[in-house]
């Protein structure tokens, strides 16, 4: 991994003020914090990249959005684009690529013109957030002390800190971990309430010097309280409406906010050894957030196998993932998943 870290650092070191940079980042807090750190580094040389937030997998209009900016280098953060060979081929013509990621690796893209930095390339079973990896890369180029708390927010938001203990120990000496967890929830609420786009959240974090400033921002706190009230109401309903079928827990959510991820995480704490699915009907699609806290079942693998040959897009990590699927295929997907995990 040290070799890939150094290659990624060299890519960033070679960027000049005049270079056209596009950063495509995952639209979760890990992706946002990664983007903030890269932007802060580039700002020191006077480079202001064009940033684009994306879900996983990317939107079909990603290429069109990227073409609206002039670039000779593209950076992907927390995006498993190695899972999309077609997308990679289209993007290669836009300039040199730097991919910093931590998802399960489908293919090693390291080649001429592409630096693919993912700790799983060398150690498939490791789990380190993209924020953690970006922090390591920038540590090859500068003193990253001012970025410590930003990296910590991204890592905390991504749940698993077991392989990031050097950062955890460093943060514990300077910050209140409980407050950082609350800040993670506050920033997540901005997206859920649509108070800010992910791009605007990145810009807001660029201007914040210390994490405590987030706790003092009225607009942020208002969104947080709104979402917390909503989540409390939803969690009360889970006590009677959750369906448990052997190794699968199902809960259909009805909310004006996108809080599937938070609710699935809370339910997973109760049903630790089961696959927890919190789903919501949106138009003719079902969107679901999926968790298995103890990793008894590999969520990413289970979702992909159960949705094979269905009109669906699924993926994630061993302990967490998501799926978007046609409503007409939902019952078949659940049947497939039940057969898979109840063998």
VOKOL-75080 format. One record per residue: y, x, z of N, C-alpha, C, O, CB in turn; residue in one letter. Coordinates in steps of 0.001 Angstrom, whole numbers, plus 500000, padded with zeros to 6 digits. Glycine has a CB too. Layout:
BEGIN
YXZYXZYXZYXZYXZa...
This chain:
BEGIN
498790500832500000500000500000500000501256500864500000502268500476499416500008499061501218x501209502035500649502373502912500694502855503256499285504058503341499040502045504192501468x501909503455498358502273503792496981503037502650496315504022502880495613501019504128496167x502578501415496540503244500257495953504623500037496580505573499658495895502379499003496125x504720500280497887506018500180498565507014501149497945508164500793497689505870500461500077x506571502361497709507453503385497135507843503038495696508982503273495293506770504764497177x506903502478494916507219502082493536508249500954493517509159500944492688505940501642492793x508095500011494437509051498908494528510423499433494953511450499008494424508551497834495523x510428500357495908511689500951496365512374501698495228513594501634495082511442501903497551x511583502408494423512146503147493285512744502190492257513784502486491668511065504024492624x512098501050492039512630500037491122514020499608491580514955499557490780511681498809491043x514154499297492878515444498858493409516476499987493372517654499749493106515280498346494845x516033501200493635516942502352493666517545502608492292518675503085492192516205503607494156x516805502297491235517264502551489869518239501483489356518838501653488294516072502633488940x518398500400490095519312499342489657520762499827489755521172500416490756519109498057490506x521521499566488697522931499955488646523824498709488740523357497581488581523233500745487341x525086498933488996526046497835489118526083496973487861526227495754487953527436498383489409x525954497590486696526084496871485420524814496121485019524850495312484092526454497843484323x523704496371485691522447495719485327522516494210485553523097493742486532521290496314486130x521916493461484633521793492015484801520501491713485544519413491917485005521826491285483429x520611491230486768519439490988487619519247489489487845520192488780488188519588491721488978x518029489021487650517664487657488016516638487745489140515643488462489027517100486855486781x516880487022490209515904486934491303515356485513491335516108484548491472516550487322492687x514045485398491208513362484106491323512603484124492636511734484972492837512395483834490101x512920483194493539512312483231494864511712481874495239512195480824494816513348483654495907x510669481923496027509998480707496483510953479892497346511730480444498125508704481048497271x510885478570497197511842477704497890511411477359499314511574476226499765512040476430497103x510860478345500012510629478203501450511400479306502158512031480139501507509097478268501800x511356479319503484512207480249504227511783481704504024512630482598504054512178479908505710x510505481953503820510059483315503538510701483815502245511201484938502180508513483377503438x510680482966501219511311483335499955512811483509500089513383484445499530511015482296498906x513456482611500830514907482690501005515321483955501749516259484640501342515412481465501751x514620484262502840514962485459503620514732486728502804515494487689502910514135485510504917x513682486725501994513426487867501111514573488052500137515010489175499881512109487679500345x515060486940499593516176486982498648517447487490499322518180488295498747516419485592498045x517703487022500536518889487472501275518880488991501433519890489653501198518955486792502660x517736489535501832517660490975502067517872491779500792518574492790500810516321491332502676x517271491340499676517455492039498403518918491928497951519500492903497475516503491459497316x519509490730498106520906490546497707521838491426498539522793491993498008521310489072497847x521567491539499828522392492390500682522327493849500219523336494553500210521940492275502152x521136494285499840520999495658499344521779495837498049522523496807497906519516496012499125x521617494917497109522277495038495809523793494916495925524530495502495132521748493980494853x524252494157496910525707493988497079526404495307497396527590495476497114525996492977498190x525666496229497978526251497522498355526555498385497144527347499323497228525316498269499289x525918498067496001526240498804494770527074497924493828527302498273492670524936499278494057x527520496783494349528375495910493557527643495026492571528255494486491650529351496720492828x526346494872492750525568494029491838525359492654492465524888492548493598524199494690491502x525709491608491732525567490239492217524544489505491346524912488965490303526942489496492208x523266489473491748522216488893490898522329487380490770522906486704491621520853489247491449x521772486879489701521651485436489477520366484990490167519296485514489856521640485073487927x520444484038491094519264483658491862518800482246491514519603481347491264519555483758493355x517474482082491505516845480804491163515729480529492160514814481341492297516294480813489700x515787479402492855514693479022493751513669478216492971514010477466492056515219478210494969x512401478384493351511310477717492642510208477302493606509976477971494613510739478631491554x509527476196493299508333475838494066507161476683493578507293477496492663508011474313493934x506026476470494206504783477090493735503822475973493352503534475110494182504152478033494829x503308475963492095503671476840490978505067476523490464505644475498490824502654476711489842x505617477404489616506998477223489151507175475968488298506226475455487705507436478435488357x508423475491488255508767474370487386508581474759485922508640475935485560510217473911487641x508358473752485097508187473996483661509477474489483012509446475110481949507713472723482963x510614474210483655511898474606483065512366475973483541513517476337483296512954473575483388x511514476744484212511931478037484757512441478972483664513503479575483818510773478693485499x511708479099482575512116480021481510513498479647480977514339480518480757511082480018480363x513729478352480770515034477909480270516146478285481256517217478730480844515029476380480025x515895478108482542516902478463483546517162479963483550518303480400483706516457478004484941x516104480752483380516269482196483374517049482654482148517808483620482216514911482884483421x516864481968481041517546482354479802519035482059479848519792482534479002516926481640478622x519465481265480847520893480962480975521657482139481582522888482150481596521096479704481835x520919483123482080521544484324482620521171485536481775520094485571481180521129484540484086x522049486523481720521776487745480949521128488755481886521695489109482920523091488333480305x519941489212481518519229490117482430518498491223481680518118491070480519518236489333483279x518314492326482366517416493366481884516382493726482949515509494565482729518210494609481473x516499493070484116515510493243485174515323491908485901516292491196486165515947494368486170x514073491576486221513750490326486901512938490639488152511986491418488110512971489360485961x513326490023489262512617490216490531512046488878490985512773487891491104513564490814491623x510758488854491232510093487670491775509765487914493242509201488949493595508805487330490971x510123486955494095509891487084495531509058485911496038509432484752495861511230487163496294x507932486220496668507073485195497262506577484204496207506390483021496489507826484449498369x506370484705494997505899483882493889504634484512493303504659485657492851507004483731492795x503529483761493313502246484277492806502172484093491295501322483362490786501048483560493495x503079484770490581503097484570489137501915485242488447501662484995487268504394485094488559x501187486094489178499982486679488592498918485614488327497941485868487623499418487764489514x499115484417488896498190483312488647498510482586487339497772481690486930498229482325489810x499606482970486683500015482335485427500220483392484348501323483913484180501311481511485625x499163483703483626499230484724482580500228484354481497500946485216480989497859484938481963x500277483083481145501199482622480097502641482875480511503442483353479708500986481121479801x502976482559481756504330482762482255504699484234482252505810484597481866504471482190483659x503778485081482678504047486518482723504351487054481328505267487858481156502851487271483333x503588486613480336503804487079478960505189486691478463505847487468477772502732486505478022x505632485488478816506947485033478379508065485815479054509093486098478439507110483550478661x507862486161480318508912486808481095509003488309480809510070488904480959508673486580482575x507895488918480400507891490363480165508952490781479161509500491880479253506528490810479680x509242489911478205510230490250477186511660490215477683512580490593476958510096489327476036x511857489762478918513207489636479457513675490902480171514829490991480590513270488465480410x512784491878480307513156493120480976512088493579481943511003493002482008514466492953481704x512401494618482693511457495136483690511236494101484792512146493349485139511975496468484297x510024494070485334509681493097486370509314493782487677508584494773487697508531492214485906x509835493232488764509395493608490100508880492344490776509618491371490928510556494278490931x507621492359491178507005491210491848506661491634493268505852492539493472505726490705491079x507274490981494249506963491237495656506385489947496217507066488923496262508239491708496472x505137489996496642504432488766496967503400489036498063503158490183498437503752488176495709x502798487958498569501744488117499571500635487087499396499745487000500242502328488010500969x500668486308498323499620485329498077498335486027497631498338487218497320500074484307497020x497234485264497603495978485799497107496168486293495679496807485622494869494861484735497175x495623487449495370495855488099494082494837487632493041493627487741493240495793489625494234x495358487109491923494488486737490805494272487921489871493175488124489350495085485551490028x495336488702489667495239489890488823496309490884489240497418490507489619495383489524487322x495960492153489162496898493230489464497744493466488217497235493917487191496151494545489908x499028493160488311499907493246487136500589494595486987501392494779486073500954492174487207x500289495533487858500944496838487757500616497489486415499456497743486091500512497758488923x501662497748485656501524498330484324502897498822483900503851498752484675500943497295483292x502999499313482691504297499788482208505288498625482191505048497609481538504165500421480788x506389498775482901507412497746482925507240496714484018508100495850484190507446497065481628x506123496785484778505887495824485860505467496557487130504515497338487121504807494791485453x506184496301488220505761496761489541505331495522490319506126494606490533506914497553490292x504092495503490732503514494360491453503156494826492859502143495497493060502248493780490707x503984494471493819503804494926495200503307493775496063504069492875496416505124495498495770x502041493815496393501403492793497229500373493505498106499478494164497577500729491653496351x500477493388499438499534494097500314498078493723500061497176494490500400499873493819501756x497838492555499471496461492124499223495806492876498055494587492823497895496435490630498946x496602493568497247496016494363496168495121495443496750494031495700496239497115494992495287x495583496068497813494814497130498467493913496599499579492819497119499796495756498175499033x494373495560500285493627495000501415493589493487501269494459492805501812494267495411502782x492610492937500554492585491507500224492699490567501419493271489485501289491331491198499499x492170490951502580492150490046503723493401490071504585493503489298505537490992490360504565x494353490940504275495540491077505125496520489933504876496570489375503781496232492431504874x497297489593505901498320488547505752499638489070506277499832489186507487497914487243506498x500541489385505373501886489810505730502872489029504878502699488940503662502069491348505536x503891488467505485504861487669504746505591488531503719505649489755503841505867487017505708x506144487869502707506948488599501723508182489204502388508606490302502026507366487668500563x508758488500503352509916489039504082509572490363504754510364491306504736510407488029505136x508385490421505345507938491656505992507822492779504960508269493900505204506580491437506706x507224492474503811507029493489502763508377493967502222508579495166502034506162492923501610x509300493033501971510634493410501490511331494307502512511970495291502139511490492149501210x511214493977503780511802494784504851511245496201504815511986497166505001511537494141506226x509947496330504578509312497651504478509846498427503272510135499619503370507780497505504374x509974497745502150510467498390500934511886498904501134512188500051500805510419497417499750x512758498054501673514148498461501885514258499572502916515209500353502902514986497270502322x513273499638503817513243500717504799513072502090504177513373503104504806512141500479505776x512585502125502930512470503388502192513822503824501637513993504974501231511452503252501048x514788502894501620516064503157500956517243503244501904518243503887501584516329502098499951x517147502604503072518303502538503967517858502153505381516701501807505621519346501525503434x518812502224506300518565501735507650518565500206507598519548499595507179519641502276508664x517476499602508018517329498148507884517564497393509187517170496233509302515955497824507367x518192498020510157518370497377511467519114496045511360518778495087512056519126498311512410x520116495984510495520886494740510360520077493635509670520468492468509693522175495004509573x518952494008509061518103493038508369516914492585509212516161491700508805517604493630507072x516746493191510386515560492913511208515389491421511487514296490878511330515648493674512527x516458490768511898516336489361512296516075488448511102515410487421511231517600488910513019x516602488828509940516349488034508735514879488136508338514245487137507995517256488503507569x514343489363508391512917489554508098512067488790509099511040488212508742512548491052508121x512503488791510358511747488086511401511717486586511142510677485955511330512352488365512781x512836486001510715512862484561510421511867484217509318511120483245509431514283484117510010x511858485012508255510915484766507163509478484891507602508629484093507206511173485714506031x509195485906508433507833486118508914507394484989509848506270484498509740507729487467509632x508264484581510755507954483488511681507695482194510909506770481447511227509108483288512692x508515481940509902508362480718509105507027480687508381506513479617508058509498480594508097x506469481863508127505197481935507407503998481954508355502865482159507918505170483171506522x504240481742509650503230481445510673502405482636511180502290482815512392502305480439510138x501836483445510301500859484457510729501532485813510894501961486426509917499700484561509713x501623486279512144502288487548512440501310488640512864501726489718513289503321487345513526x500021488364512750499014489280513287499059490669512649498741491657513311497641488689513099x499444490761511387499499492065510705500933492559510536501207493431509711498823491975509335x501841491994511324503258492394511265503770492771512645504949492585512946504121491260510677x502888493298513482503225493515514882504292494579515105504988494549516120502000493888515630x504429495520514174505494496516514329506858495854514271507756496212515034505388497600513246x507023494886513367508281494143513287508456493253514515509555493155515060508328493293512002x507379492608514951507438491717516115507905492487517348508790492024518066506058491068516379x507325493644517597507682494440518772509140494889518707509834494937519723506760495660518892x509588495216517504510973495645517323511938494501517620512967494697518267511191496165515895x511597493315517145512441492139517326512487491713518790513542491323519291511938490986516459x511358491784519472511284491346520869512220492138521772512640491640522816509860491469521380x512545493346521389513433494185522198514898493759522082515711494055522958513290495643521783x515226493051520979516637492742520705516976491256520722518125490881520955517015493302519379x515977490412520475516277488995520292515371488105521130514277488501521533516151488621518832x515852486906521378515078485870522064514181485198521018514679484510520127516023484816522780x512857485395521123511919484874520129511976483348520067511851482752518997510489485337520450x512168482728521229512272481266521258513435480771520421513315479773519710512423480774522688x514569481470520503515741481093519714515474481291518221515915480489517397516971481914520149x514759482349517880514454482592516468513574481476515907513756481057514764513759483957516292x512623480996516706511782479876516269512637478628516030512414477895515067510679479579517320x513606478394516901514487477239516720515334477401515460515558476433514734515395477054517950x515805478624515196516600478886513996515783478630512737516297478102511750517122480327514002x514507479007512777513613478718511645513582477213511376513677476778510228512175479246511926x513450476427512442513422474963512298514766474434511787514804473498510989513072474296513647x515853475028512243517182474604511796517346474840510298517818473965509571518279475354512576x516956476025509844517107476351508427516186475493507558516554475106506449516817477837508192x515000475200508062514093474324507323514676472925507184514443472244506185512730474257508017x515439472499508192516027471159508160517090471029507068517323469930506566516636470822509516x517731472125506698518749472076505646518133471655504319518731470904503548519440473441505498x516935472150504070516226471770502847515714470341502944515824469566501994515060472733502576x515156469999504095514562468665504269515593467561504114515300466514503537513900468555505635x516799467784504626517857466765504550518689466895503280519593466098503029518768466861505768x518373467901502493519133468196501270520600468499501573521484468266500748519039467021500294x520835469020502773522191469430503137522647470598502284523812470687501898522263469802504619x521702471501501992521995472658501157520820472923500228519666472708500601522301473903502023x521112473386499027520050473894498165519561475218498735520215475806499597520545474064496693x518434475680498264517928476973498730518898478095498350519088479044499112516525477251498138x519506477979497171520477478991496745521678479013497681522160480085498048520935478725495303x522164477834498068523307477754498990522941478281500369523767478895501045523807476307499102x521696478042500787521246478564502084521219480086502071521598480729503050519851478015502436x520767480660500952520791482117500799522220482632500936522471483600501654520193482537499432x523148481985500248524559482413500325525103482287501752525856483146502212525428481575499359x524720481216502444525174481034503828524643482145504727525375482681505558524728479663504366x523372482486504560522776483547505374523387484912505054523450485782505923521264483591505157x523831485100503828524480486359503452525716486616504306526045487763504610524864486342501967x526398485537504691527666485671505424527490485720506934528451485974507660528577484530505073x526276485481507416526036485425508867525641486804509390524739487446508853524932484387509202x526314487243510427526083488589510961524969488630512006524180489575512039527361489126511567x524906487606512856523922487573513933523258486197513966523910485203513649524585487900515302x521978486111514342521271484825514329521901483768515227521807482575514940519849485030514744x522552484203516327523174483241517243524244482405516545524524481277516953523786483970518438x524847482968515479525883482227514751525322480947514135526052479969513974526498483109513655x524041480943513790523402479761513205523351478642514241523525477469513909521973480096512694x523113479012515488523029478024516565524391477413516889524479476401517584522441478663517815x525439478033516384526788477564516667527413476818515488528567476397515561527662478732517049x526649476652514399527175476003513199526881474506513247525721474097513189526567476634511920x527921473696513353527766472261513570526960471586512459526114470737512738529128471608513680x527215471955511217526509471338510088525003471600510176524193470718509890527062471874508751x524643472814510572523233473174510708522568472365511821521482471815511637523089474677510987x523230472300512972522673471611514135522506470115513862521531469504514299523571471826515363x523450469535513145523376468106512828522129467803511984521435466817512231524656467651512078x521853468644511001520656468469510172519387468638511001518418467897510840520659469471509005x519413469619511881518257469901512735517940468704513631516781468304513739518515471155513594x518943468137514265518724466994515157518211465779514392517378465024514894520018466637515890x518713465599513185518289464480512347516802464597512016516057463620512095519127464425511051x516386465800511645514980466028511292514084465957512525512980465416512454514815467391510600x514540466495513651513733466456514871513474465019515301512364464682515714514427467228516002x514486464181515206514303462760515545513285462103514616512446461315515053515648462008515466x513369462437513336512430461883512360511002462347512650510064461550512615512840462290510934x510844463629512935509506464176513202508894463570514457507694463296514492509572465698513342x509697463362515476509183462752516710508654461351516450507608460966516971510276462705517783x509384460590515638508929459249515300507643459267514495506739458466514733509998458516514534x507566460178513547506359460294512717505164460710513565504070460171513400506577461309511574x505362461666514471504253462145515302503710461039516209502515461017516505504704463339516150x504564460134516647504093459000517449503130458150516630502114457681517145505285458141517943x503452457952515352502605457149514473501268457822514183500272457142513931503327456871513173x501240459153514217499980459852513917498905459527514955497713459624514662500211461374513864x499311459150516139498341458868517198497429457692516839496280457640517279499069458579518507x497938456755516047497128455584515691496699455568514224495694454945513880497898454323515996x497455456253513353497212456130511917496451457298511295496121457248510110498506455978511216x496166458346512067495422459484511532493951459124511349493335458523512229495561460703512460x493390459501510184491986459242509885491204460546509942491552461516509269491829458574508499x490155460567510741489327461760510892487965461500510262487258460570510648489178462154512389x487609462327509293486334462196508591485620463539508632485853464403507787486542461717507117x484750463705509620484030464977509825485023466138509904485752466266510887483003465224508676x485051466982508871485890468172508924487260467995508279487991468971508106485184469301508266x487615466769507923488903466517507282489708465494508082489182464468508513488699466027505835x490991465792508271491918464884508931492963464470507902493600465318507278492583465549510192x493137463153507728494074462614506744495175461812507418494919460993508301493339461743505730x496405462061506986497510461246507489498510461024506360499030461979505783498198461923508717x498774459756506050499774459441505028501131459295505691501311458494506608499401458147504254x502072460078505213503407460079505801504331459181504983504205459077503763503973461518505876x505250458543505676506284457757505019507616458133505660507916457743506788506001456212505136x508392458886504925509664459372505464510636459605504316510228459898503193509463460678506289x511909459472504607512924459759503592513170461252503456513917461690502581514227459050503931x512526462039504339512685463479504302511364464160503954510288463609504187513213463989505640x511459465356503397510264466146503101509867466931504356510306468064504555510513467112501891x509040466319505188508620466972506432507095467093506501506522467250507579509144466189507652x506445467018505328504976467111505313504488468423505932503522468439506695504451466988503873x505163469511505594504734470822506080504777470901507604503824471357508236505610471917505480x505891470453508190506042470517509645505026469623510353504463470010511377507460470114510048x504791468419509806503850467498510440502421468025510328501644467914511276503953466100509806x502073468593509181500716469138509023500488470310509975499389470484510500500478469587507563x501525471108510193501404472233511128501185471725512552500349472260513281502662473129511068x501932470699512949501768470148514304500393469503514479499762469669515523502871469113514598x499927468777513475498600468158513569497500469211513599496479469030514262498373467199512395x497710470312512879496707471377512852496532472019514225495467472555514533497094472441511829x497575471963515043497458472489516406496545471613517255495943472086518219498841472596517060x496443470344516898495571469405517620494146469452517087493185469414517856496118467976517514x494016469536515757492697469567515111492466470970514544492487471169513330492590468477513976x492248471924515425492263473336515061491185473732514059491457474548513178492114474161516288x489977473191514156488875473615513301488686472729512072487686472857511366487606473640514096x489622471848511815489482470929510689490556471196509631491579471822509907489563469471511176x490304470717508438491320470743507393492214469524507588491744468387507535490674470757505959x493486469760507811494461468687508041495260468471506757495832469410506204495414469030509243x495291467226506292496017466890505065497059465820505376496720464703505767495040466401503949x498314466172505201499411465217505355499948464951503948500435465865503283500549465765506331x499859463703503499500173463414502099501178462278501969501378461481502885498903463068501336x501798462238500800502851461270500540502834460895499062502717461763498197504236461834500951x502950459609498778503020459148497399504469459228496928505369458665497551502468457699497263x504680459936495816506002460053495220505874459711493743505376460518492958506602461486495424x506318458525493363506116458055492000504638457849491738503968457122492472506708459043490988x504128458482490700502707458374490358501923459606490806500791459830490377502540458172488853x502546460396491673501921461616492178501677461511493681502343460753494386502799462842491865x500705462292494151500491462495495580500822463948495888500258464865495292499018462140496004x501736464148496819502060465496497297501483465667498689501677464806499548503602465747497302x500789466748498924500140466947500218500344468365500735500357469332499974498653466642500114x500504468456502052500553469731502749499262469865503548498856468930504238501817469835503674x498619471024503456497267471192503993497217472404504924497786473453504624496239471349502844x496529472246506056496421473314507040494999473410507598494269472420507647497421473088508177x494624474609508012493429474824508832493750476006509731493650477162509318492124475087507949x494133475707510956494718476728511830493776477891512108494205479045512129495131476104513134x492505477601512320491575478677512683490981479391511468490230480355511616490455478118513531x491322478914510263490770479474509023489260479298508927488583480046508222491114480946508920x488738478303509642487317477994509504486981477690508051485903478026507559486928476806510401x487932477045507375487814476795505945488979477492505243490104477484505743487801475256505634x488708478092504086489749478727503299490485477639502521489956477086501557489157479809502341x491708477342502951492467476233502371492716476434500882492496475524500083493796476068503098x493172477619500510493467477896499107492238477667498232492309476973497217493971479332498942x491124478248498627489889478119497853489404476672497798488994476186496744488802479007498448x489454475982498953488985474598499015489808473687498119489256472840497416489028474088500448x491128473856498139491997473016497317491737473228495830491671472271495059493460473300497634x491593474475495441491388474773494029490036474271493532489936473743492425491503476267493790x489001474436494346487677473968493943487619472445493876487049471883492941486616474488494908x488206471778494867488138470316494920488987469656493836488725468515493456488585469827496285x490006470369493334490888469788492317490577470276490908491266469910489956492324470102492646x489538471103490772489158471607489446488859470435488514488183469482488901487926472552489544x489363470512487290489155469491486253489910468186486528489722467200485815487677469192486122x490765468179487559491623467021487815493058467397487413493379468576487269491549466576489333x493900466398487237495287466671486866496064467010488134496725466160488731495929465450486120x495963468275488524496525468694489815496988470137489758496557470918488909495495468519490939x497872470471490677498317471841490874498156472148492350498747471473493193499800472052490394x497355473169492674497038473448494079497008474938494336496770475740493432495696472822494468x497258475300495611497172476704495981497779476961497346498234476042498026497855477561494945x497777478232497735498335478599499032497681479826499602497431480797498887498199477464499999x497399479790500902496784480894501623495491480403502277495079479257502097497760481478502688x494864481304503041493635480913503732493870479782504727493023478901504872493039482111504451x495015479798505416495261478828506481496186477686506087496284476693506808495832479524507658x496861477814504959497848476784504585497982476704503071497836477698502359499226477083505225x498262475497502604498435475325501170499004473960500855499390473207501749497116475520500446x499049473656499584499564472360499162498985471952497833498441472777497099501072472385499081x499102470679497525498605470161496255499494469032495776499950468209496569497152469682496387x499736468997494485500370467863493813499366467356492797498879468121491964501746468261493129x499055466071492862497967465533492055498301464111491601498985463370492307496643465552492847x497814463742490422497996462369489954497368461395490945496285461646491472497381462183488548x498043460301491188497532459313492142496133458827491760495296458593492631498487458124492230x495881458676490458494573458176489999493438459148490316492275458745490359494612457911488496x493764460427490538492743461433490830492583461708492325491722462494492721493079462719490118x493403461067493155493422461368494577492076461087495249491571461923495997494512460568495254x491505459936494991490229459568495631489126460547495247488312460939496083489817458134495237x489107460936493977488093461895493528488289463252494197487322463914494572488140462049492001x489535463653494340489837464916495012489320464896496454488686465853496899491357465188494990x489588463812497181489141463706498574487614463709498632487033464353499505489707462421499238x486968463004497725485491463011497678484959464415497443484007464848498092484976462066496572x485580465120496513485165466503496205485345467405497421484496468242497726485974467062495010x486476467214498111486779468062499266485799467758500409485323468678501074488251467846499734x485501466487500637484530466112501668483166466730501394482516467253502299484404464591501754x482744466666500142481445467254499771481449468764499986480436469354500363481105466933498301x482589469371499743482708470833499846482676471322501283481988472295501590483988471299499189x483420470652502177483554471155503544482544470555504514482424471025505646484938470885504046x481831469545504097480832468936504981479419469293504586478475468601504968480985467439504988x479258470360503829477920470791503403477095471255504613475941471655504457478025471934502354x
